[in-house]
Amino acid sequence: MIDLTQLRADPKRFADAWQCRGLSVDVDALLALDSEVRRLKTESESKRAEANAASKAIGKAAKEGRDINEAREHARLLGEEAKQLDADRSDKENELTDQLLGFPNPCLESVPVGKDENDNRVVDTWGSAAEFDFAPQAHWDLAPELDIIDFERGSQLSGSGFVVYKGLGARLNRALINYFLQTLVEEFNYTELGVPLLVSPEAMQGTGQLPKFGDQLYKCTDDDLYLIPTAEVPVTNYLAGEILEAEQLPMQFTAYTPCFRREAGAAGVGTRGITRMHQFDKVEMVWLTQPERSEQDLLTMRSHAETLLQRLGLHYRILELCTGDTGFSSARTYDLEVWSPGTGTWLEVSSCSIFTDFQARRAKLRYRPEAGAKPNLVHTLNGSGLALPRSVIAVLETYQQADGSVRIPDVLQPFMGCEQISKHS
């Protein structure tokens, strides 16, 4: 959520930033509503003080033997007026909060201005596309022939957007997860968390999923809980409401979870294979850090995701998203896209973002710059390290052999216990 103090101080900056995102926001109307809330609060406090004084006057009149009925009625009327002002203020405050929760985080000024994904900028590439002396297969043909992904029975169990990983397919998925976690924890000093897959509406609001994306979430209505769309939600909210000390920062967390999203129903079920799913696995990276170092920390976190891809030997590129394609809560985002030889497309496997204090304000995540100092909001960052099943797609299609087998990348072999996946494995 944005900082109202900053909005009051520089409304044009916010209006321009939202316009760069493709939004036309009536900032004057927003500020007028904010002014009305503050006016009602001042009047309410003043009227409450009058009512308290009038109540004390009743006792004074009684002690002096005067008729207290008039004083009592005066106090009652003032109390009713104060209650009405409180109710009016509360209604306006809720209206203001609802509006603020619907506005995205302004992008950093250095983010390239653009309308949509066509205006994103390639900032780097690594490796080269795999070359074959045969026509490479797409994973939706390769995997069933190897009997490692069962598309048909996954759909029978749960409908479109679900699959069953089988045999060495399930082991490959698990090997990638273990490789990601081991590298992040042992080499890059992340603290691994095992987090709930169901979270409260407050946790969803804390990271910006609610109210904006409520229609994309799976909700357990009987319990008022949501299935997580990403581990970012429980991990970022892990310390919500707490005040950290400066020496504790930055904090680096990682977590593996299944993720659940309805978005596949709108945009992905018609896509072949496992590119977009209602349920998929992901290893997440989350940072809590000081504002003055957050942009550099974003590059560090991005480098961790790159290391995972480089050791897998997968050709990838880095996109800096333009303002029009940057996510709701993000102020800057880099997407890492891996090359899919079988489909001839780039697939996003990591999206590394800085959220400035946007999520921290919602989740009340603060730290003390020094002992006894007033708490400040932390900056939050997150990125995939990495996302499956697109990592599975890239491995299968990049390392496929002419006979239909798939060679296991060297870095995964200790986790797989084998060197290849073949029809007779």
C-alpha positions as CSV (number, residue, x, y, z in Angstrom):
1,M,0.0,0.0,0.0
2,I,1.3,3.5,-0.8
3,D,2.4,6.0,1.8
4,L,-0.3,8.7,2.2
5,T,2.2,11.1,3.6
6,Q,4.2,10.9,0.4
7,L,1.1,11.2,-1.7
8,R,0.1,14.4,0.0
9,A,3.6,15.8,-0.4
10,D,4.0,15.0,-4.1
11,P,0.7,13.9,-5.7
12,K,2.0,14.5,-9.2
13,R,4.7,11.9,-8.8
14,F,2.1,9.3,-8.0
15,A,-0.2,10.4,-10.8
16,D,2.6,10.2,-13.3
17,A,3.9,6.8,-12.0
18,W,0.4,5.3,-12.2
19,Q,-0.1,6.8,-15.7
20,C,3.2,5.0,-16.7
21,R,1.5,1.8,-15.6
22,G,-1.5,2.5,-17.8
23,L,-3.8,3.8,-15.1
24,S,-5.6,7.1,-14.9
25,V,-6.1,7.9,-11.2
26,D,-8.0,10.9,-10.0
27,V,-5.4,11.9,-7.4
28,D,-7.3,15.1,-6.5
29,A,-10.4,13.0,-5.5
30,L,-8.2,10.7,-3.5
31,L,-6.7,13.5,-1.6
32,A,-10.1,15.1,-1.1
33,L,-11.3,11.9,0.5
34,D,-8.2,11.8,2.7
35,S,-8.8,15.4,3.7
36,E,-12.4,14.5,4.6
37,V,-11.2,11.6,6.8
38,R,-8.8,13.9,8.7
39,R,-11.5,16.6,9.1
40,L,-14.0,14.2,10.5
41,K,-11.3,12.8,12.9
42,T,-10.6,16.3,14.2
43,E,-14.3,17.1,14.6
44,S,-14.9,13.8,16.3
45,E,-12.1,14.3,18.8
46,S,-13.3,17.9,19.5
47,K,-16.9,16.8,19.9
48,R,-15.8,13.9,22.2
49,A,-13.9,16.4,24.3
50,E,-17.0,18.6,24.6
51,A,-19.1,15.6,25.6
52,N,-16.6,14.6,28.3
53,A,-16.6,18.1,29.6
54,A,-20.4,18.2,29.6
55,S,-20.5,14.9,31.5
56,K,-18.3,16.4,34.2
57,A,-20.6,19.4,34.4
58,I,-23.5,17.2,35.4
59,G,-21.6,16.2,38.6
60,K,-20.7,19.8,39.3
61,A,-24.3,20.9,39.0
62,A,-25.4,18.1,41.3
63,K,-22.9,19.2,44.0
64,E,-24.1,22.8,43.7
65,G,-27.7,21.7,44.1
66,R,-28.7,22.9,40.6
67,D,-31.2,21.1,38.2
68,I,-29.1,18.6,36.3
69,N,-31.6,17.6,33.7
70,E,-30.5,20.4,31.3
71,A,-26.9,19.5,31.8
72,R,-27.6,15.8,31.3
73,E,-29.5,16.4,28.0
74,H,-26.7,18.6,26.7
75,A,-24.1,15.9,27.4
76,R,-26.4,13.3,25.8
77,L,-26.7,15.3,22.6
78,L,-23.0,16.0,22.4
79,G,-22.4,12.3,22.9
80,E,-24.7,11.4,20.0
81,E,-23.1,13.9,17.8
82,A,-19.7,12.5,18.6
83,K,-20.9,8.9,17.8
84,Q,-22.3,10.1,14.5
85,L,-19.0,11.8,13.6
86,D,-17.1,8.6,14.6
87,A,-19.4,6.5,12.3
88,D,-19.0,9.0,9.5
89,R,-15.2,9.0,9.9
90,S,-15.1,5.2,10.0
91,D,-17.1,4.9,6.8
92,K,-14.8,7.4,5.0
93,E,-11.7,5.7,6.4
94,N,-12.9,2.3,5.1
95,E,-13.7,3.9,1.7
96,L,-10.2,5.4,1.6
97,T,-8.5,2.1,2.6
98,D,-10.5,0.2,0.0
99,Q,-9.3,2.6,-2.7
100,L,-5.7,2.6,-1.5
101,L,-5.6,-1.2,-1.5
102,G,-6.6,-1.2,-5.2
103,F,-3.7,1.1,-6.4
104,P,-0.4,-0.6,-7.5
105,N,3.0,0.2,-6.2
106,P,4.6,3.0,-8.3
107,C,7.5,1.7,-10.3
108,L,11.0,3.1,-9.7
109,E,11.8,6.0,-11.9
110,S,14.6,4.1,-13.7
111,V,12.1,1.3,-14.8
112,P,11.6,1.6,-18.6
113,V,8.3,3.1,-19.6
114,G,6.1,0.8,-21.7
115,K,2.7,-0.4,-22.4
116,D,2.9,-4.2,-22.2
117,E,5.2,-7.2,-22.6
118,N,6.3,-6.1,-26.1
119,D,8.1,-3.1,-24.4
120,N,10.1,-5.3,-22.0
121,R,13.9,-5.0,-22.5
122,V,16.4,-7.9,-22.8
123,V,19.3,-6.9,-20.5
124,D,21.4,-10.1,-20.7
125,T,21.6,-13.6,-22.1
126,W,23.6,-16.6,-21.0
127,G,24.7,-19.7,-23.0
128,S,23.4,-20.7,-26.4
129,A,20.4,-22.7,-27.6
130,A,21.0,-26.5,-27.7
131,E,21.7,-27.8,-31.2
132,F,20.4,-31.1,-32.4
133,D,21.0,-33.3,-35.5
134,F,17.4,-34.4,-35.2
135,A,14.0,-32.7,-34.8
136,P,13.7,-32.0,-31.1
137,Q,10.4,-33.0,-29.5
138,A,8.2,-30.9,-27.2
139,H,7.8,-32.2,-23.7
140,W,4.2,-33.1,-24.2
141,D,5.4,-35.8,-26.7
142,L,8.6,-36.7,-25.1
143,A,7.3,-37.2,-21.5
144,P,4.5,-39.6,-22.3
145,E,6.8,-41.7,-24.5
146,L,9.1,-42.0,-21.5
147,D,6.1,-42.7,-19.2
148,I,7.2,-40.0,-16.8
149,I,4.2,-37.6,-17.0
150,D,0.6,-38.8,-17.2
151,F,-1.6,-36.0,-18.7
152,E,-4.7,-38.1,-19.2
153,R,-5.0,-39.5,-15.7
154,G,-4.2,-36.1,-14.1
155,S,-7.1,-34.6,-16.0
156,Q,-9.3,-37.5,-14.9
157,L,-8.4,-36.9,-11.3
158,S,-8.8,-33.1,-11.1
159,G,-9.7,-31.7,-14.5
160,S,-7.6,-29.7,-17.0
161,G,-4.6,-28.0,-15.6
162,F,-3.4,-31.0,-13.5
163,V,-1.0,-33.8,-14.2
164,V,0.6,-36.8,-12.5
165,Y,4.4,-37.1,-12.5
166,K,5.4,-40.7,-12.6
167,G,8.5,-42.7,-11.9
168,L,11.6,-40.9,-13.0
169,G,9.4,-37.9,-13.8
170,A,8.4,-37.5,-10.2
171,R,12.1,-38.1,-9.2
172,L,13.3,-35.4,-11.6
173,N,10.8,-32.9,-10.2
174,R,11.9,-33.8,-6.7
175,A,15.6,-33.7,-7.7
176,L,15.3,-30.1,-9.0
177,I,13.6,-29.0,-5.8
178,N,16.3,-30.6,-3.6
179,Y,19.0,-29.1,-5.8
180,F,17.5,-25.6,-5.6
181,L,17.1,-25.8,-1.9
182,Q,20.5,-27.2,-1.1
183,T,22.2,-24.6,-3.2
184,L,20.3,-21.7,-1.7
185,V,20.7,-22.9,1.9
186,E,24.3,-24.2,1.9
187,E,25.9,-21.8,-0.6
188,F,23.9,-18.6,-0.3
189,N,22.9,-18.7,3.4
190,Y,19.1,-18.8,3.0
191,T,17.1,-20.0,6.0
192,E,14.7,-22.7,4.8
193,L,11.1,-22.5,6.1
194,G,8.4,-25.1,5.9
195,V,5.2,-23.0,5.7
196,P,1.4,-23.6,5.7
197,L,-0.3,-24.0,2.3
198,L,-3.4,-22.3,3.7
199,V,-3.3,-18.7,4.9
200,S,-5.6,-16.0,6.2
201,P,-7.1,-13.2,4.2
202,E,-4.8,-10.8,6.1
203,A,-1.7,-12.7,4.9
204,M,-3.0,-12.5,1.3
205,Q,-3.6,-8.7,1.7
206,G,-0.2,-8.3,3.2
207,T,1.6,-9.3,0.0
208,G,-1.0,-7.7,-2.4
209,Q,-2.9,-10.7,-3.6
210,L,-6.1,-9.3,-1.9
211,P,-8.2,-7.6,-2.8
212,K,-6.8,-7.2,-6.4
213,F,-6.5,-10.8,-7.4
214,G,-9.3,-12.5,-5.3
215,D,-10.8,-14.1,-8.4
216,Q,-7.5,-15.9,-9.1
217,L,-7.3,-17.6,-5.7
218,Y,-8.6,-20.9,-4.4
219,K,-10.6,-20.2,-1.2
220,C,-11.8,-22.6,1.5
221,T,-14.9,-20.7,2.4
222,D,-15.8,-22.8,5.5
223,D,-12.6,-21.8,7.2
224,D,-12.0,-18.4,5.6
225,L,-8.6,-19.5,4.4
226,Y,-6.9,-19.4,1.0
227,L,-4.6,-21.9,-0.8
228,I,-1.3,-20.1,-1.4
229,P,-0.6,-19.0,-5.0
230,T,3.1,-18.8,-4.1
231,A,5.3,-19.3,-1.0
232,E,5.9,-15.5,-1.1
233,V,2.7,-15.1,0.9
234,P,3.4,-17.1,4.0
235,V,7.1,-16.4,4.0
236,T,6.8,-12.6,3.6
237,N,4.1,-12.6,6.4
238,Y,6.2,-14.9,8.6
239,L,7.4,-11.9,10.7
240,A,4.3,-9.6,10.0
241,G,3.7,-7.1,12.8
242,E,7.1,-7.5,14.3
243,I,9.9,-5.0,14.8
244,L,13.4,-6.2,13.8
245,E,16.8,-4.9,14.7
246,A,19.1,-3.5,12.0
247,E,21.7,-6.1,12.6
248,Q,19.2,-8.8,11.7
249,L,18.9,-7.5,8.2
250,P,19.0,-8.6,5.5
251,M,17.1,-11.7,6.2
252,Q,17.0,-14.4,3.4
253,F,14.4,-17.1,3.4
254,T,13.6,-19.9,1.1
255,A,10.7,-22.3,0.9
256,Y,9.5,-25.1,-1.3
257,T,5.7,-25.3,-1.7
258,P,3.1,-26.4,-4.1
259,C,1.3,-23.4,-5.6
260,F,-2.4,-23.1,-6.6
261,R,-3.7,-20.6,-9.1
262,R,-7.0,-20.2,-11.0
263,E,-5.2,-18.2,-13.7
264,A,-4.6,-21.4,-15.8
265,G,-8.4,-21.6,-16.2
266,A,-8.4,-18.3,-18.0
267,A,-5.2,-18.3,-20.0
268,G,-3.5,-21.7,-19.8
269,V,-5.7,-24.8,-19.9
270,G,-5.8,-24.5,-23.7
271,T,-2.0,-24.6,-23.8
272,R,-0.5,-28.0,-24.4
273,G,1.7,-29.6,-21.8
274,I,2.7,-28.3,-18.4
275,T,3.6,-24.7,-19.2
276,R,0.6,-23.4,-17.2
277,M,-1.0,-25.3,-14.4
278,H,-3.6,-24.9,-11.7
279,Q,-1.1,-26.6,-9.3
280,F,2.7,-26.5,-9.6
281,D,5.8,-26.6,-7.5
282,K,8.1,-23.7,-6.8
283,V,11.1,-22.8,-4.6
284,E,10.9,-19.2,-3.5
285,M,13.4,-16.7,-2.3
286,V,12.3,-13.8,0.0
287,W,14.4,-11.0,1.4
288,L,13.7,-8.5,4.1
289,T,16.3,-5.7,3.9
290,Q,17.1,-2.0,4.5
291,P,15.8,0.5,2.0
292,E,19.2,1.9,1.2
293,R,20.5,-1.5,0.0
294,S,17.4,-3.1,-1.5
295,E,18.2,-2.4,-5.2
296,Q,21.6,-4.0,-4.9
297,D,20.1,-6.9,-2.9
298,L,17.7,-7.4,-5.8
299,L,20.7,-8.0,-8.2
300,T,22.2,-10.3,-5.7
301,M,19.1,-12.4,-5.4
302,R,18.8,-12.4,-9.2
303,S,22.3,-13.8,-9.4
304,H,21.4,-16.7,-7.2
305,A,18.6,-17.7,-9.6
306,E,21.0,-17.3,-12.5
307,T,23.6,-19.6,-10.8
308,L,20.9,-22.3,-10.6
309,L,20.2,-22.1,-14.3
310,Q,23.9,-21.9,-15.3
311,R,24.8,-25.0,-13.4
312,L,21.9,-26.8,-15.1
313,G,23.5,-25.7,-18.4
314,L,20.2,-24.0,-19.6
315,H,20.2,-21.2,-22.1
316,Y,18.3,-18.2,-20.6
317,R,17.8,-14.5,-21.0
318,I,17.0,-11.7,-18.5
319,L,14.2,-9.2,-19.2
320,E,13.6,-6.0,-17.3
321,L,9.9,-5.5,-17.3
322,C,8.5,-2.1,-18.4
323,T,6.1,-0.1,-16.3
324,G,3.0,-1.5,-18.1
325,D,4.0,-5.1,-17.5
326,T,5.4,-4.8,-13.9
327,G,3.3,-6.7,-11.3
328,F,0.8,-5.0,-9.0
329,S,3.0,-4.9,-5.9
330,S,6.4,-4.6,-7.6
331,A,8.5,-1.5,-8.1
332,R,11.0,-3.3,-10.4
333,T,11.0,-6.8,-11.9
334,Y,13.5,-8.9,-13.8
335,D,12.2,-12.0,-15.4
336,L,14.5,-15.0,-16.2
337,E,13.3,-16.9,-19.2
338,V,14.7,-20.3,-20.2
339,W,14.8,-21.5,-23.8
340,S,12.5,-24.4,-24.7
341,P,14.0,-26.1,-27.7
342,G,10.9,-28.4,-28.3
343,T,8.5,-25.5,-28.5
344,G,10.8,-22.8,-29.8
345,T,9.7,-20.4,-27.0
346,W,11.1,-18.6,-23.9
347,L,9.6,-19.8,-20.6
348,E,9.7,-17.7,-17.4
349,V,11.2,-19.7,-14.6
350,S,12.0,-16.8,-12.2
351,S,10.6,-13.4,-11.6
352,C,12.8,-11.3,-9.2
353,S,11.1,-8.2,-7.8
354,I,11.6,-5.4,-5.3
355,F,8.5,-4.2,-3.6
356,T,10.1,-1.3,-1.7
357,D,7.9,-0.7,1.4
358,F,4.6,-1.5,-0.4
359,Q,4.1,-5.0,1.2
360,A,5.8,-4.0,4.5
361,R,3.2,-1.2,5.0
362,R,0.4,-3.8,4.6
363,A,2.1,-6.5,6.7
364,K,3.5,-4.0,9.3
365,L,7.1,-5.3,8.8
366,R,9.5,-2.8,10.5
367,Y,13.0,-2.5,11.8
368,R,14.9,-0.1,14.1
369,P,17.8,1.6,12.2
370,E,19.6,1.8,15.6
371,A,18.8,1.1,19.3
372,G,16.0,3.3,20.6
373,A,15.2,4.7,17.1
374,K,11.7,5.0,15.7
375,P,10.9,1.9,13.6
376,N,11.1,2.2,9.8
377,L,9.5,-0.1,7.2
378,V,11.7,-2.8,5.7
379,H,11.9,-3.3,1.9
380,T,10.8,-6.8,0.7
381,L,12.1,-8.7,-2.3
382,N,11.2,-12.0,-3.7
383,G,12.0,-14.3,-6.6
384,S,11.6,-17.8,-7.8
385,G,14.6,-20.0,-7.2
386,L,13.3,-21.7,-9.4
387,A,9.8,-22.5,-10.7
388,L,8.6,-25.8,-11.8
389,P,7.3,-27.3,-14.1
390,R,9.0,-25.0,-16.6
391,S,12.4,-26.1,-15.2
392,V,11.3,-29.6,-15.9
393,I,10.3,-28.7,-19.5
394,A,13.7,-27.0,-20.1
395,V,15.7,-30.0,-18.8
396,L,13.7,-32.6,-20.8
397,E,13.8,-30.7,-24.0
398,T,17.4,-29.4,-23.8
399,Y,18.9,-32.8,-22.8
400,Q,16.9,-35.0,-25.1
401,Q,18.7,-37.5,-27.3
402,A,18.1,-38.9,-30.7
403,D,16.8,-42.2,-29.3
404,G,14.2,-40.4,-27.2
405,S,16.1,-40.7,-23.9
406,V,17.0,-37.7,-21.8
407,R,20.5,-37.2,-20.3
408,I,20.4,-35.9,-16.7
409,P,22.5,-32.7,-16.2
410,D,25.6,-33.4,-14.1
411,V,24.5,-31.3,-11.2
412,L,21.2,-33.3,-10.9
413,Q,22.7,-36.8,-11.1
414,P,23.5,-37.0,-7.3
415,F,19.9,-36.2,-6.6
416,M,18.5,-38.5,-9.4
417,G,20.8,-41.5,-8.8
418,C,21.0,-42.1,-12.5
419,E,22.5,-40.5,-15.6
420,Q,19.6,-40.7,-18.0
421,I,15.9,-41.3,-18.4
422,S,15.1,-43.8,-21.1
423,K,12.1,-45.8,-22.2
424,H,13.5,-48.8,-20.3
425,S,14.5,-47.0,-17.2
